[in-house]
Amino acid sequence: VVHHNAFTADSEDFWFAHPLARGADTLYQYRSGDTLTLCGMSGSTDVRPTILFLTQVLPYPLDSGPKVRAYHVMCKLAERADVHLVSFVREDDPPDAVAHLRVLCASVSTHPMRRSVGADAGHLVRSMLGGKSFIVARDEVDGMHALIERVASEVCPDAIHADQLWMAQYARPVDAA
């Protein structure tokens, strides 16, 4: 059945059809898999999903259990998606750690993690009065919110992976936008 408004491969005024448009099956060949492959008359194009990967600590070097887990999850995702890492960094993180992660990820953006006993006492009071977890209150940093919003607006992620529960607070405003 040919629909009167369907695209046809020999249409002279046609240069692109949305892959889900009626009649697009005459222009593209669909294959199953984790990525969408559109095979047009001149070749194929793979469309990889974009993942915003949020971590509370740099997932490299592999010197603790949470870093090992985050690193391997990130590497597995990077096999099939463009992973954009956004992470806090500590003063004692080795300088080559970010360089190593940039080889694996589409981008790496960091924000310094600054802690002190006085600030932690303030976070404890805020968590008790506000009904938030101490860790969530401690790790809620305006600069990190701004960084994640900037990166998300640049890369338009298909998914957000918060590697630790307390990083999920940063995904909520991005998701709502």
C-alpha positions in Angstrom: 0.0 0.0 0.0 1.4 3.4 -1.0 0.2 6.4 0.9 -0.3 9.6 -1.1 1.9 11.6 1.3 4.5 8.9 1.9 8.2 9.5 1.1 9.6 7.6 -1.8 13.3 7.0 -2.5 13.1 8.6 -5.9 11.4 11.8 -4.9 13.4 14.7 -6.5 12.5 17.3 -3.9 13.4 15.0 -1.0 16.7 15.3 0.9 15.9 13.9 4.4 13.1 12.1 6.1 12.6 11.5 9.7 13.3 7.8 10.4 9.8 7.3 11.9 7.9 9.1 9.2 5.5 7.2 7.1 7.3 5.7 4.2 10.7 6.1 5.8 11.2 2.3 5.5 11.7 2.8 1.8 14.8 5.0 2.6 16.3 3.3 5.6 17.1 -0.1 6.8 16.7 -0.7 10.5 18.9 -3.1 12.5 18.3 -4.2 16.1 20.9 -3.3 18.7 21.7 -0.8 21.4 22.4 2.0 18.9 20.2 3.2 16.1 21.7 2.6 12.7 20.2 4.3 9.7 21.4 3.0 6.4 20.7 5.4 3.7 21.6 5.2 0.0 25.0 6.7 0.6 26.1 4.6 3.7 25.2 4.4 7.3 25.3 6.6 10.4 25.4 5.3 14.0 23.5 7.4 16.5 25.0 6.9 20.0 23.2 7.9 23.1 24.7 10.6 25.3 25.0 9.9 29.0 25.8 12.4 31.7 27.8 10.4 34.3 27.9 12.0 37.8 30.4 10.9 40.5 31.2 12.2 43.9 34.9 11.2 43.5 37.0 10.8 40.3 36.7 7.2 39.3 40.5 6.9 38.8 43.0 5.9 40.1 41.4 2.6 41.1 42.3 2.8 44.7 38.9 2.1 46.4 35.9 -0.1 45.9 33.5 2.7 44.8 36.1 4.0 42.3 36.6 0.5 40.8 32.8 0.0 40.4 32.3 3.5 38.9 35.2 3.2 36.5 34.1 -0.2 35.1 30.4 1.0 34.8 31.7 4.1 33.0 33.9 2.1 30.7 31.1 -0.3 29.8 28.7 2.6 29.0 31.4 4.3 26.9 31.6 1.2 24.6 28.1 2.1 23.4 27.5 5.7 24.4 29.1 9.1 24.5 29.8 9.5 28.3 30.3 13.0 29.7 31.8 12.7 33.2 31.1 15.4 35.8 32.8 14.8 39.1 34.1 16.5 42.2 37.9 16.5 42.5 39.9 16.5 45.7 43.2 18.3 46.3 45.1 15.1 46.5 43.7 13.6 43.2 46.7 12.9 40.9 47.0 15.4 38.0 47.1 12.5 35.4 43.8 11.1 36.6 41.7 13.6 34.6 43.9 13.1 31.6 43.3 9.3 31.8 39.6 9.8 32.0 39.5 12.1 29.1 40.8 9.3 26.9 37.7 7.2 27.9 35.0 9.9 28.0 33.6 12.3 25.5 34.3 15.0 28.0 35.4 15.4 31.6 34.3 18.3 33.8 35.3 18.7 37.4 34.5 20.9 40.4 36.7 21.1 43.5 35.5 19.4 46.7 36.3 21.6 49.7 35.6 20.3 53.2 36.3 21.5 56.7 35.1 20.6 60.2 33.3 23.9 60.5 31.5 23.5 57.2 30.6 19.9 58.1 29.0 21.1 61.4 26.9 23.6 59.4 25.8 20.8 57.1 24.9 18.6 60.0 22.6 21.4 61.5 21.1 22.0 58.0 20.5 18.3 57.5 18.8 18.0 60.9 16.6 21.0 60.4 15.8 20.3 56.8 15.2 16.6 57.0 18.0 15.8 54.5 20.7 13.2 54.8 24.0 14.7 56.2 25.8 13.5 53.1 23.3 15.0 50.7 23.5 18.3 52.6 27.3 18.2 52.7 27.6 17.5 49.0 25.1 20.0 47.8 27.3 22.6 46.2 26.0 25.5 44.1 29.1 25.4 41.8 28.4 21.7 41.0 24.8 22.5 40.2 25.9 25.2 37.8 28.5 23.0 36.2 26.1 20.1 35.6 23.5 22.5 34.2 26.1 23.9 31.8 27.3 20.5 30.6 23.7 19.2 30.3 22.7 22.2 28.2 25.7 21.6 25.9 25.4 17.8 25.5 21.6 17.3 25.9 22.0 13.9 27.6 19.7 11.0 26.8 20.3 9.6 30.3 21.8 10.7 33.6 23.7 8.2 35.7 24.3 9.3 39.3 26.9 6.9 40.5 26.3 7.5 44.2 22.9 8.1 45.7 23.8 11.5 47.0 24.7 12.6 43.5 21.1 12.0 42.4 20.1 15.5 43.7 22.0 17.0 40.8 20.1 15.1 38.2 16.6 16.3 39.3 16.9 19.9 38.1 18.4 18.8 34.8 15.7 16.2 34.3 13.0 18.9 34.9 14.4 21.3 32.4 
